[in-house]
Amino acid sequence: MARIKRAVTAAKKRRKVFKLAKGYYGAKSKQYRAASQQVMRSMAYAYVGRKNKKREYRRLWIARINAGARLCGTTYSRLINGLKLAGVEINRKVLSDLAITDMNAFKELVDVAMKARA
């Protein structure tokens, strides 16, 4: 059986790692082992970060809705509960955008929610 030499394959593999490690400090962008380890760690952080990003946005939206709701004389939890009782299906992203850009429309939603709670 013929012997397989990995020269081209190994070089491609290393090139891919070095491309991902571009801009890293010191040996992490120059030496294959250090670069490989750092790229693996970076990919793990990126994976976790993609999950955390969703949580962070939801927290931001809730904080904005709460601020808008308090300006209208209620709280976030009462507003959400009232909207659910009224059968208004609007997500937090849109609600937060309304609280920032169109306070009149947000106020109308708060009124609908408060009527449903009463």
C-alpha positions as CSV (number, residue, x, y, z in Angstrom):
1,M,0.0,0.0,0.0
2,A,1.2,3.5,-0.9
3,R,2.3,5.8,1.9
4,I,0.2,8.9,2.4
5,K,2.0,12.2,2.9
6,R,-0.1,14.9,4.6
7,A,1.9,17.9,3.5
8,V,-0.9,19.7,1.6
9,T,-3.7,18.7,4.0
10,A,-1.7,19.7,7.1
11,A,-0.7,23.0,5.5
12,K,-4.4,23.8,4.7
13,K,-5.4,22.9,8.3
14,R,-2.7,25.1,9.8
15,R,-3.6,28.0,7.4
16,K,-7.2,27.8,8.4
17,V,-6.3,28.1,12.1
18,F,-3.8,30.9,11.5
19,K,-6.5,32.8,9.5
20,L,-8.9,32.5,12.5
21,A,-6.1,33.6,14.9
22,K,-5.2,36.7,12.9
23,G,-4.8,39.7,15.2
24,Y,-4.2,37.7,18.4
25,Y,-1.4,38.8,20.6
26,G,2.1,37.3,20.5
27,A,2.5,33.6,20.1
28,K,-1.2,33.1,19.8
29,S,-1.1,34.3,16.2
30,K,2.4,32.9,15.3
31,Q,2.8,29.4,16.7
32,Y,0.4,26.7,15.6
33,R,-0.2,25.0,19.0
34,A,-0.8,28.3,20.8
35,A,-3.0,29.6,17.9
36,S,-5.0,26.3,17.8
37,Q,-5.7,26.4,21.5
38,Q,-6.7,30.0,21.4
39,V,-9.0,29.5,18.4
40,M,-10.7,26.6,20.1
41,R,-11.2,28.7,23.2
42,S,-12.4,31.7,21.2
43,M,-14.9,29.5,19.3
44,A,-16.3,28.3,22.7
45,Y,-16.6,31.9,23.9
46,A,-18.4,32.9,20.7
47,Y,-20.8,30.0,21.0
48,V,-21.7,31.0,24.6
49,G,-21.8,34.7,23.5
50,R,-24.4,34.0,20.9
51,K,-26.7,32.5,23.6
52,N,-26.0,35.3,26.0
53,K,-26.8,38.0,23.4
54,K,-30.4,36.8,23.3
55,R,-30.7,37.0,27.1
56,E,-29.2,40.5,27.1
57,Y,-31.5,41.9,24.5
58,R,-34.6,40.5,26.3
59,R,-33.3,42.1,29.6
60,L,-32.9,45.4,27.8
61,W,-36.4,45.3,26.2
62,I,-37.9,44.5,29.6
63,A,-36.1,47.4,31.3
64,R,-37.3,49.8,28.6
65,I,-40.9,48.5,28.8
66,N,-40.8,48.9,32.6
67,A,-39.5,52.5,32.3
68,G,-42.2,53.4,29.8
69,A,-44.9,51.6,31.9
70,R,-43.8,53.5,35.0
71,L,-44.2,56.8,33.1
72,C,-47.7,55.7,32.4
73,G,-48.4,55.0,36.1
74,T,-48.1,51.2,36.2
75,T,-45.4,48.5,36.3
76,Y,-44.0,46.0,33.8
77,S,-45.6,43.0,35.4
78,R,-49.1,44.6,35.6
79,L,-48.8,45.8,32.0
80,I,-47.8,42.3,30.7
81,N,-50.5,40.6,32.7
82,G,-53.1,43.1,31.4
83,L,-52.0,42.6,27.8
84,K,-52.3,38.8,28.2
85,L,-55.8,39.2,29.7
86,A,-56.8,41.5,26.9
87,G,-55.6,39.0,24.4
88,V,-53.0,41.4,22.9
89,E,-50.2,39.4,21.4
90,I,-47.3,41.8,21.0
91,N,-43.7,40.9,21.7
92,R,-41.3,42.6,24.0
93,K,-39.1,43.9,21.2
94,V,-42.0,45.8,19.6
95,L,-43.3,47.0,23.0
96,S,-39.9,48.4,23.9
97,D,-39.6,50.1,20.5
98,L,-43.0,51.7,21.0
99,A,-42.0,52.8,24.5
100,I,-39.1,54.7,23.0
101,T,-40.4,56.0,19.7
102,D,-44.2,56.3,20.0
103,M,-45.3,57.0,23.5
104,N,-48.9,57.7,22.5
105,A,-49.3,54.2,21.0
106,F,-47.6,52.8,24.1
107,K,-50.0,54.7,26.3
108,E,-53.0,53.3,24.4
109,L,-51.7,49.8,25.0
110,V,-51.3,50.5,28.7
111,D,-54.9,51.7,28.8
112,V,-56.1,48.5,27.1
113,A,-54.1,46.5,29.6
114,M,-55.5,48.4,32.6
115,K,-59.1,48.0,31.4
116,A,-58.5,44.2,31.0
117,R,-57.2,44.0,34.6
118,A,-60.0,46.0,36.1
